[in-house]
Amino acid sequence: MNEEEKVNRRRFERVHTLAGMWVSWTIGSRTLVSPVTDLGVGGIFVVTPNPEPLESRVELKFVVQEGEIRAVGTVRYSMLGKGMGIEFSDLADRDLNCLHRLIQRLSQRN
């Protein structure tokens, strides 16, 4: 599947993030911090040389101008040396509101 087909399968639009946006992610007892290239209401792409396997459950936390956002997600795309696409599966209303405001801000800068 090429990149265009993957993008067309998404239920929610994604926006590119600003350079310097990072996310803390936890799987099991390990916590790592990685850059983010894009995100949307449905998920996030985390840059990491050693992504987790498909279907792995990941806890995410990132702090942005809009506030702290916490989410739980599932790895839906994993490519060694590049990173992983994580679909959000659990976002509290407060976190979802912050995410919406962040996406709106990022969309307006283009």
N, CA and C of each residue as an Amber inpcrd file, in Angstrom:
protein
   330
   0.8520000  -1.1740000   0.0000000   0.0000000   0.0000000   0.0000000
   0.8950000   1.2330000   0.0000000   0.6330000   2.1570000  -0.9080000
   1.4500000   3.3700000  -0.9680000   0.9220000   4.4250000   0.0130000
   1.6820000   5.5270000   0.1570000   1.3270000   6.5760000   1.1210000
  -0.0490000   7.1850000   0.8380000  -0.3750000   7.4140000  -0.4280000
  -1.6650000   8.0240000  -0.7750000  -2.8240000   7.1280000  -0.3540000
  -2.6790000   5.8200000  -0.5440000  -3.7400000   4.8980000  -0.1400000
  -3.9200000   4.9060000   1.3740000  -2.8050000   4.9840000   2.1340000
  -2.8950000   5.0420000   3.5900000  -3.6190000   6.3010000   4.0370000
  -3.2700000   7.4250000   3.4420000  -3.9040000   8.6970000   3.7950000
  -5.3860000   8.6450000   3.4870000  -5.7690000   8.0690000   2.3500000
  -7.1720000   8.0080000   1.9590000  -7.9910000   7.0910000   2.8570000
  -7.3610000   6.1580000   3.5540000  -8.0670000   5.2540000   4.4620000
  -8.4110000   5.9260000   5.7840000  -7.7510000   7.0040000   6.1110000
  -7.9580000   7.6700000   7.3920000  -9.3570000   8.2420000   7.5000000
  -9.9220000   8.1080000   8.6820000 -11.2470000   8.6720000   8.9430000
 -11.1760000  10.1470000   9.2810000 -10.0290000  10.5950000   9.7840000
  -9.8680000  11.9780000  10.2070000  -8.6450000  12.5860000   9.5260000
  -8.7490000  13.8580000   9.1810000  -7.6410000  14.5690000   8.5600000
  -6.4960000  14.7220000   9.5600000  -5.2890000  14.6930000   9.0380000
  -4.1120000  14.9190000   9.8700000  -3.4560000  16.2310000   9.4820000
  -2.7840000  16.8600000  10.4330000  -2.0280000  18.0770000  10.1680000
  -0.5690000  17.8170000  10.5320000   0.3350000  18.4630000   9.8020000
   1.7510000  18.3580000  10.1190000   2.0320000  19.1980000  11.3490000
   2.9020000  18.6830000  12.1980000   3.2190000  19.3910000  13.4330000
   4.3960000  20.3250000  13.2190000   4.6000000  21.1730000  14.1740000
   5.7420000  22.0760000  14.1550000   6.9940000  21.2950000  14.5240000
   8.1260000  21.7170000  13.9920000   9.3860000  21.0990000  14.4010000
   9.5210000  21.2930000  15.9040000   9.9630000  20.2850000  16.5700000
  10.1350000  20.3900000  18.0100000   8.9760000  19.8780000  18.8300000
   7.9440000  19.3280000  18.1920000   6.8440000  18.7400000  18.9530000
   7.2100000  17.2900000  19.2790000   7.1500000  16.9730000  20.5510000
   7.5460000  15.6480000  21.0290000   6.4150000  15.0380000  21.8460000
   6.4440000  13.7200000  21.9420000   5.4580000  12.9950000  22.7280000
   6.1980000  12.0000000  23.6330000   5.6980000  11.8620000  24.8290000
   6.1750000  10.8320000  25.7460000   5.2510000   9.6350000  25.5580000
   5.8320000   8.4700000  25.3220000   4.9940000   7.2910000  25.1260000
   5.5040000   6.1370000  25.9700000   4.5400000   5.4180000  26.5200000
   4.8520000   4.3300000  27.4350000   4.2310000   3.0410000  26.9180000
   5.0460000   2.0030000  26.9490000   4.5650000   0.6700000  26.6090000
   5.1790000  -0.2790000  27.6350000   4.3250000  -0.9720000  28.3550000
   4.8240000  -1.8010000  29.4510000   5.4660000  -0.9230000  30.5090000
   6.7020000  -1.2430000  30.8690000   7.4090000  -0.4550000  31.8900000
   8.3820000   0.5530000  31.2830000   8.4240000   0.6350000  29.9520000
   9.3370000   1.5620000  29.2650000   8.6330000   2.8510000  28.8840000
   9.3040000   3.9690000  29.1180000   8.8050000   5.2630000  28.6620000
   9.8850000   5.8960000  27.8030000   9.4890000   6.3370000  26.6210000
  10.4040000   6.9830000  25.6800000   9.8240000   8.3160000  25.2550000
  10.6660000   9.1580000  24.6710000  10.2240000  10.4440000  24.1520000
  10.6760000  10.5140000  22.6990000   9.7410000  10.8870000  21.8120000
  10.0290000  10.9020000  20.3790000   9.3680000  12.0980000  19.7110000
   9.9140000  12.5100000  18.5580000   9.2550000  13.5790000  17.7960000
   7.9730000  13.0950000  17.1350000   7.1140000  14.0480000  16.8320000
   5.8370000  13.7820000  16.1680000   5.8700000  14.5020000  14.8210000
   5.4430000  13.8180000  13.7460000   5.4220000  14.4820000  12.4370000
   4.0400000  14.9740000  12.0510000   3.0010000  14.2390000  12.4670000
   1.6390000  14.6880000  12.1840000   0.6820000  14.0710000  13.1780000
  -0.4960000  14.6950000  13.2760000  -1.5150000  14.1830000  14.1760000
  -2.8810000  14.6510000  13.7310000  -3.8740000  13.9980000  14.2680000
  -5.2610000  14.3430000  13.9960000  -6.1120000  13.8510000  15.1460000
  -7.4030000  14.0370000  15.0210000  -8.3160000  13.5960000  16.0720000
  -8.2470000  12.0750000  16.2380000  -7.9140000  11.3730000  15.1610000
  -7.8920000   9.9200000  15.2050000  -6.5760000   9.2940000  15.5790000
  -5.4670000  10.0560000  15.5120000  -4.1960000   9.4290000  15.8190000
  -3.0020000  10.3320000  15.6140000  -1.8230000   9.7190000  15.7040000
  -0.5640000  10.4500000  15.7140000   0.5180000   9.5890000  15.0680000
   1.5110000  10.2370000  14.4350000   2.6600000   9.4970000  13.9230000
   3.8750000   9.8650000  14.7580000   4.4730000   8.8430000  15.3690000
   5.6160000   8.9990000  16.2600000   6.8600000   8.4990000  15.5400000
   7.8790000   9.3430000  15.4830000   9.1370000   8.9740000  14.8440000
   9.9980000   8.2130000  15.8430000  10.3770000   6.9940000  15.4770000
  11.2460000   6.1860000  16.3280000  11.9250000   5.1330000  15.4640000
  13.2060000   4.8790000  15.6800000  13.8940000   3.8800000  14.8570000
  13.4100000   2.4560000  15.1180000  12.8700000   2.2240000  16.3070000
  12.4130000   0.8820000  16.6790000  10.9540000   0.9280000  17.1170000
  10.0430000   1.0190000  16.1560000   8.6190000   1.1020000  16.5210000
   8.1060000  -0.2030000  17.1130000   7.0240000  -0.0750000  17.8180000
   6.3910000  -1.2440000  18.4250000   5.6220000  -2.0350000  17.3710000
   5.3650000  -3.3030000  17.6450000   4.6130000  -4.1250000  16.6880000
   3.1540000  -3.6670000  16.5560000   2.5540000  -4.0170000  15.4440000
   1.1350000  -3.7350000  15.2290000   0.3060000  -4.2680000  16.3830000
  -0.7430000  -3.5390000  16.6950000  -1.7070000  -3.8730000  17.7490000
  -1.1800000  -3.6450000  19.1670000   0.0380000  -3.1280000  19.3150000
   0.5560000  -2.8150000  20.6480000  -0.2440000  -1.6620000  21.2490000
  -0.4720000  -1.7110000  22.5360000  -1.1770000  -0.6380000  23.2650000
  -0.1470000   0.3340000  23.7980000  -0.3310000   1.6220000  23.5040000
   0.6330000   2.6530000  23.8730000  -0.0800000   3.7630000  24.6350000
   0.5190000   4.2100000  25.7290000   0.0200000   5.3670000  26.4620000
   0.8290000   6.5750000  26.0190000   0.1500000   7.6700000  25.7140000
   0.7980000   8.8670000  25.1800000   0.5390000  10.0670000  26.0630000
   1.5250000  10.9550000  26.1290000   1.3460000  12.2140000  26.8510000
   2.1750000  13.2680000  26.1400000   1.5310000  14.3800000  25.7830000
   2.2890000  15.4860000  25.2300000   1.7530000  16.7960000  25.7720000
   2.6880000  17.7300000  25.9420000   2.3550000  19.0330000  26.4890000
   2.5390000  20.0560000  25.3760000   1.4690000  20.7750000  25.1050000
   1.4640000  21.7810000  24.0460000   0.8820000  23.0720000  24.6110000
   0.8850000  24.0940000  23.8150000   0.3650000  25.3960000  24.2280000
  -1.0620000  25.2830000  24.7840000  -1.8440000  24.3790000  24.2360000
  -3.2480000  24.2180000  24.6330000  -3.4080000  23.4560000  25.9440000
  -2.3520000  22.8130000  26.4240000  -2.4100000  22.0460000  27.6640000
  -1.7940000  20.6680000  27.5030000  -1.9060000  19.8800000  28.5450000
  -1.3970000  18.5120000  28.5020000  -2.4620000  17.5990000  27.9000000
  -2.0450000  16.7380000  26.9870000  -2.9630000  15.7890000  26.3610000
  -2.4790000  14.3830000  26.6830000  -3.3860000  13.5990000  27.2390000
  -3.0930000  12.1840000  27.5320000  -4.0340000  11.3300000  26.7000000
  -3.4870000  10.2460000  26.1710000  -4.2930000   9.3530000  25.3390000
  -3.7510000   7.9370000  25.4390000  -4.5910000   7.0110000  25.0850000
  -4.1920000   5.6180000  24.9120000  -4.4760000   5.2880000  23.4660000
  -3.5760000   4.5360000  22.8520000  -3.7770000   4.1990000  21.4590000
  -3.2390000   2.8250000  21.1130000  -3.4840000   2.4460000  19.8650000
  -3.0620000   1.1590000  19.3380000  -2.2110000   1.3960000  18.0980000
  -1.0790000   0.7140000  18.0110000  -0.2120000   0.8450000  16.8420000
  -0.9190000   0.2090000  15.6470000  -1.1370000   1.0270000  14.6100000
  -1.8060000   0.5530000  13.3890000  -0.8580000   0.4870000  12.2010000
   0.2860000   1.1930000  12.2970000   1.2850000   1.2160000  11.2290000
   2.6440000   1.2290000  11.8980000   3.5460000   0.3570000  11.4630000
   4.8550000   0.2670000  12.0710000   5.8950000   0.0020000  10.9930000
   6.8910000   0.8890000  10.9090000   7.9360000   0.7000000   9.9080000
   9.3020000   0.9110000  10.5660000  10.0900000  -0.1500000  10.6100000
  11.4060000  -0.1130000  11.2090000  12.2320000   1.0270000  10.6150000
  12.8610000   1.7970000  11.4630000  13.6920000   2.9010000  11.0230000
  12.9360000   4.1930000  10.7820000  11.6070000   4.1460000  10.7670000
  10.8050000   5.3520000  10.4920000   9.9220000   5.7370000  11.6650000
   9.0850000   4.8160000  12.1170000   8.1960000   5.1560000  13.2150000
   6.9200000   4.3560000  13.1860000   5.9190000   4.8970000  13.8760000
   4.6580000   4.1640000  13.9960000   3.4830000   5.1230000  14.0190000
   2.4090000   4.6840000  13.3880000   1.1540000   5.3900000  13.4210000
   0.2990000   4.7880000  14.5110000  -0.1880000   5.6270000  15.3920000
  -0.9710000   5.1570000  16.5310000  -2.3700000   5.7320000  16.4370000
  -3.3570000   4.8540000  16.4750000  -4.7560000   5.2780000  16.4770000
  -5.1990000   5.4700000  17.9190000  -5.7550000   6.6580000  18.2200000
  -6.2530000   6.9090000  19.5620000  -7.4610000   6.0180000  19.8400000
  -7.4860000   5.4230000  21.0240000  -8.6320000   4.5990000  21.4080000
  -9.2730000   5.0970000  22.6920000  -8.5750000   5.9440000  23.4220000
  -9.1170000   6.4430000  24.6800000  -8.6030000   7.8590000  24.9210000
  -9.5100000   8.8250000  24.8160000  -9.2060000  10.2340000  25.0730000
 -10.3280000  10.8020000  25.9330000  -9.9880000  11.3560000  27.0710000
 -10.9990000  12.0110000  27.9020000 -11.4760000  13.2730000  27.1830000
 -12.6590000  13.7590000  27.5340000 -13.2110000  14.9570000  26.8950000
 -12.2550000  16.1400000  26.9860000 -11.6370000  16.3360000  28.1410000
 -10.6980000  17.4350000  28.3170000  -9.5360000  17.3220000  27.3440000
  -8.9970000  16.1120000  27.1830000  -7.8800000  15.8840000  26.2700000
  -8.3080000  16.0740000  24.8180000  -9.5020000  15.6070000  24.5060000
 -10.0260000  15.7640000  23.1460000 -10.2190000  17.2440000  22.8060000
 -10.7050000  18.0260000  23.7640000 -10.8630000  19.4660000  23.5460000
  -9.5130000  20.1370000  23.2830000  -8.4920000  19.7840000  24.0660000
  -7.1430000  20.3280000  23.8380000  -6.6270000  19.9170000  22.4640000
  -6.8660000  18.6720000  22.0850000  -6.4200000  18.1770000  20.7820000
  -7.0920000  18.9400000  19.6480000  -8.3810000  19.1890000  19.7610000
  -9.1010000  19.9700000  18.7440000  -8.5010000  21.3680000  18.6100000
  -8.2260000  22.0090000  19.7420000  -7.6480000  23.3570000  19.6980000
  -6.2470000  23.3440000  19.0860000  -5.4620000  22.3190000  19.4090000
  -4.1280000  22.1850000  18.8290000  -4.2050000  22.0150000  17.3170000
  -5.0870000  21.1410000  16.8580000  -5.2350000  20.8960000  15.4160000
  -5.6830000  22.1730000  14.7170000  -6.6010000  22.8900000  15.3300000
  -7.0540000  24.1550000  14.7410000  -5.8950000  25.1440000  14.6130000
  -5.0870000  25.2480000  15.6520000  -3.9410000  26.1740000  15.6140000
  -2.9540000  25.7590000  14.5210000  -2.6390000  24.4710000  14.4420000
  -1.6850000  23.9950000  13.4480000  -2.2320000  24.1760000  12.0230000
  -3.5300000  23.9930000  11.8570000  -4.1530000  24.1550000  10.5370000
  -4.1020000  25.6040000  10.0690000  -4.2330000  26.5330000  10.9890000
  -4.2720000  27.9570000  10.6430000  -2.9320000  28.5100000  10.2090000
  -1.8520000  27.8580000  10.5530000  -0.5360000  28.4050000  10.1970000
  -0.1760000  28.1460000   8.7430000  -0.9210000  27.2920000   8.0480000
  -0.6280000  27.0110000   6.6350000  -1.3050000  27.9910000   5.7250000
